[in-house]
């Protein structure tokens, strides 16, 4: 093992210790509209990952926007998944969702984050996903 590979292995092990949240990453299914009842019917979700993660808020003020005739504040987060968590054949894309199932910080349990971008790199210690809270 080269010095670089040894350093990456050590960095990835250290990063795993910071992953204190449990998340579920999924792609919402395409829904349908029931014309008889006037109700949207959600389609089945596609699971991409479930397990430990680190959820870290970014140092931003939040951006207020109007969505669906209501005011919404967008807040940015970085979600770090284990390096080994990359699902084969199906990478996250903007619009996928990260649901926080568990955390030592009970205030973020149940938070939905929408994927805005994904970062790749062969010398990264974690798999970083940029996401936003749209509540």
Protein Blocks (a to p, Z undefined) as FASTA:
>chain_A
ZZklmmmmmmmmmmmmmmmbccdddddddddddfknopacddddddfbgcdddddddfbe
bjaddeehiacddddddddddfklpcghiacdehiacddfbdfblmlgoiacddfbdcdd
fkbfbdcdddddfZZ
